Amino acid sequence: LDDRGVSRRHCLISKDQGVWTVSDLGSTNGTVVRDQEIGGQNSGNPLQSIELCNGDQLYVGESVIRISWPQESVEKT
């Protein structure tokens, strides 16, 4: 991202056993999801990761990343 408030290694979005999470990697400015700051050297918040939900907005620096995935299709019987 071309954003001075984003660290080179700011956060990591990962999927483990079907659950998506975002983890702050010790960024200076932290990462915010659902008005909850995770990590960040200046936050004082020990929480380093949070589960992501469809429609979440991830705030890093001055940038906003919208999290979305397609709804699972339901097979007709």
Salt bridges, closest charged atoms under 4 A:
ASP56 OD2 - ARG34 NH2 2.96
